[in-house]
Amino acid sequence: MLKIVNIIIFIVLQLQLLADTKINLSTEPKWKNKQISIKECLTIGEESFIDERYSFANILDIAVSNHGNIIIIDSRTARVLKYSKSGKFLCYIGKGKGEGPGEFRRPWIVTVDNKENIYIADHGSSLVLIFNDRGDYIKSFRTLYNPQSIAADSKGNVYLGYWSSRHGGAFIYKYDNNGKLLAKFCSPNNAKIAAVVEETGNSGALSLTPDGNLVYSFHYPYDTRIYSTDGKLYRRFARENKSYEPPKWNKQCNCMESRSGCRAVKVMPDGKIVNLIFTMNRHNKDQYDYFFDIFNPDGDWLISIPASHFKINLMRTFAFDNEGYIYIIYYEPFPHLKKFLLRFN
């Protein structure tokens, strides 16, 4: 019965996407003969634990500033660390584990504005904490819910991605840096489907574009949107993916599980939009395949790059810097971060 329901949900969602005149649905990539070159440039992290500044327990999120400085959240140890573009340790952000000003209980996601201020959502305290470029605590504001994604614009406004069905029907909430709610927008096409997706613990991801707009990618179905920072919808796009499946009830763990979806969305310096997508492996249902879908700013699908090109088989998120380098978190054989030069020829 559940299998039939899942099939019906999938068909309805695909028909919705095809029938919606606002969405640009690509069926073929535009780049047919592009050669991809990948060069590893930097590694941060070591297995020895001799130097705690370069040893991590669980890297949960990363961000790269306009100056190329790298911010790493090691959530299990409640540490946030800052490195130069060459990988030199610069400072700790905040005061580590605790419940006082500038301290974390469970740091979760991070972003950096163009003034090098650092914004961290702490799921343990339901706070967004703001620090300067030296790691000094500035202020914080409380959120009603724990966000899944975060961005900050040049004015210091903060954008948080939530679960829409639980929190007023909108995925994106806009705050000033004092915590005043300024706007909320980005509603799902189907609230019931969004509620099912959120039972898996997911909703979507957001990021800022170089021209100051917001991009939001739904976890499921495949639906990426561009908004102004005031909530005006500019465009929607996706690509046809026959491996995309709706969430399904897993009897073994007694929970709803994602079988495919978008893990993260990031924007390259030239405006290309990159979705980190996963789908269930057809030959081994206990494994997932990860890949990067790259779109131009108009929403046309350009190319897909399997994560296996980077010799990785499990991913949570990634980042770009202003020079177009890509940063990827590795969990095996120990937690570390790698920086790559990615080129298309």
N, C-alpha and C positions, 0 to 999 in steps of 0.2 A: 504493500500500500504506500509506504513512504517513497519507494522508488518511483511509483507512478506520479505521486505529488511532485517530486523533484523534477521529473521530466516535464510536467505541465508548467511548473514555475519557470523552467529554462525556456520553453517555447514562448511563453507569454512575454518574458523579458526580451527575447530576441525580436519578437514582433513589435514591442514597444520601441525598441531602438530603431528598427527599420522604418516604422511609421512616423517617427518624430522628425519633422522637417528641419529641426534645429541642429540635428546631430550629423557630423561628418563621419560616416562609417567607411573606413578603408578596407578593401578586400585584398589588395596586393601592395607590397612595399614599392615605393618609388625608386629606391636605390637597388638596382639589379646586379650591378657589377662592381660595387665598391669593395675595395680591399681594406681589411681592418688590421691595424698594427697596434700592438699592446706592448709597452715597455715598463717594467717594474723600476721605480725610481727611489723608493724609500720604504723602510719598515720601522714601525714604532711598537715596541713590545718584545719581551724576552721571557724565556722559560725558567731561567735560573732563580728568580726572585732575590737576587743579590742586591739590586737597586729597585726599591719600591716605586720609584718614579717611572720606571719602564716595565713594571709588572702589573698585570691586571687579572682580576677574578672573573669579571663579566662585563664586557663593553656593551653598553645598551644603546648608546647614541653618539653621534659625532656631528661636528659643524666646523666649517672653515670660514674664517673672516675675510674681508676684502683685502687685508694685508697678507693673507696666506697663513695666518696662525691657525693652529688646529686645536679644537676643544674635544676632549674625550670624557664621556661619563662612564665611570666604573661603578655601576649601581650597587653591586653586592658589598663593596667596601665604602659606599657613600662618598666616593671621591670624585671630584671634577678637576681635570688636569689640562694645562695649556702648554702647547709646544710651538716652536717656530716652524716655518715652512721647510726647514732643513731637518726637523725632528729633534731639535734641542729643547730640553725641558725648560720652561720659563717660570711657571708658578702654579700653585693650586688656586682654584676658584672657590671662594668661600672657606668655611672653617671646618669642613668635614661633618662627621656624623653628630647629630644632636638635635635639639629642639629650640635653640636660641636663634637670634638674628644672624642670618648668613649661614646657618647650619642646615643639613639635610637629614631627612629620615630615609627617603628612597628617591634620589634624583632619577628622572626618567627620560626627559627629552630636552634638547638644547637648541638655541639659535643665537645668531650674532647680528646686530644691526650695523649700519655703515659707519657708526661712530665707535665701533669695537666694543660696545656694551653687550653683555652676555645675559641671556634670559634662560632660566632653567625652571621647568615644571617639576615640582617634587610631589610624587604621588603619595608619599607617606604623610605629608602635612596639608595637602591640597593648596599649596602656595605656588605662585610664580615669583621666583626670586630674581632680582636684577643686580648685576655686578658691573664694575667698570673694567677696563682692559687690564688692570693690574690684579684683578681678582678680589677687589674690595667690595664689600656689600654696600649697596645703595638703598634699596627698598624692596618691598614685596607686597603682593596683594593676594587675597584669598579667592579661590575659585569654588564654585558650588560643586563642580565635578572634576574628575581627573581626565585631562585631555589626552588624545593620542598623537597629536602633532601640534607644532608651534612655529610661528614666524613673527618677525618684527620689522616694521617699515622704518623709513628715514625720520619719521616724526615721533618715533618711540611708541607707536600703537602696536598692540600685541594681538595676534590672531591665533585662536585656539580651535583645534578640530575635535569635535565631540561625537557622541552617539546621538543621532537625531531623534530616534523614537523615544529615548528616555528624557530628552531635554528640549522640549518645545518644538520639535520638528525641523530644526536647522542643524546643519553640520558645522558651520563656521560661526564663531562668536568673536566680535571685535571689541577690544578694550583699550582705553588709554593706559598710560603706564602707572596710573594710580588705582587701576582696577575698576574704573567706571565703564559699564557696558554701553557701547556706542551703537552697535548694530548686531543683528544675527541674520544669516541668510544661507542659501544653498540647501534646498529641501530635496528629498528623494522623490523620484517619480512614483514609487510605490512604497508607502509607509510600512505595509505588512512585510514586504520583502526585506526592507531595511531592518525591521525588528528581528527577523530570522537571522540575518547576517550578524547582527549585534550579539546574538546568543553565542556566537563563536568567539566573542571578545574583540571583534574588528568593526570598523566603520569606513575608514578612508584615510587619506593623507593630503597635506597641503604644503605649498611652497610659494615663495615670491618669485616673480619674473624680473628680468633686468629692467623692464620699462615700468615697474611699480605696480603690476597687477598681481592677482592671486590665481594660482592653479590648484584645483582640488580634484583628486582621483578617488572615486568610490572603490571600496574594497571589492564589492560585487554588486551589480553587474559591471561590465567594462564600460565606464562612463567617466570621461575626464572633462572638466569644465574650467573656463577662464572667466574670472570676475574682476570688476574694478574693486578697489578696497572699500567702496561703499555698497557693494553688493549687486551691481549691475552685471547681468550675464551677457558676456560677449560672444562666446562660442562653446560648443560641445563637440567632442570627437571621441572616436574609439576605433578599434580595428577588429575585424572578424577573427574569432579564435574558436575553432571547433573543440578545443580541449577545455574550454571554460565550462565548469559545472557548478550548480548551486550547492549551498551547504547541505550536509546530510547528517542524520542522526547516527552516531556511532554507538552501537550497543555495548561494545567492550568497555569504553570509558564512560558510558552513560552521559554523553554530552553531544552537542551539535558541533561539527567540525567543518572547517573550510576545506574545500577540495580544489579551489583555485581562487585567485584574487590578486589585488594590487597591494604590495607591502609598503611601498614608498614612492614618492614622486619628487624629482629634483629638476632644476632648470640649468642648462649649460650657459656659459657667458654670451653666446650668440643667440640665445632664446630658444634653442631646441629643448623640448620637454621629454623627460625620460621617466618611464614607469618601470618599477621593479615588479615583475609579474611572476607568480608561481602557478604551476598546474600539477595535478597528481600524475606521477609516472604511470604510464599505461601497462608496463610490465611488472612493476613492483608497487603495490598500493600503499606500502609503508614509506615510500620515498616521493619527493617532489622535485620537479625540474624548475629552475629559476632562469629568467632571462630578462634582458633590458629591451623594452620597446621604445624606439626613438621616433619622435614626431617633430615636424617643423612647427614654427609658431602659429601657422594657420590650421594646424591639426591634421596634416597629411602624414600618414605612416611612411617613414623613410626606410627603416631597417630594424631587425631584431638581433641581439647579440646574446648567445647563451652564456650564462654565468660560468659554465665550464671553461670558457676561454680564459678566465682568470684563475682557473684551477681551484674552484670552490664549489661546494654542493649544498651549502646551507647559508641563507642570507636573511638579514633583518632590515638593514638600511644601508645607505651609502651617501656620498656627498661629492660635490664639485667645488673647485676653487675658481677664481677669476681668470686663470690661465687655461682652464679646461682640463686640468688634471682630475682624475677620479680617485676617490678614497673608499676603500672597502674593508669591512670588519671581517676578520677570520676568527673562528672559534677553535679550530684544530690545527696543529696538535696542542696549541695553547692560545689564549686570547691575544690578538695583536692586530695592528692596522697596517695596511699597505697602500701606497700611492702609486698610480700608474699614469703614464702618458698614453692617451687614447687618440688615435688618428684615423681618418678615413681618406683613402686614396683612390 
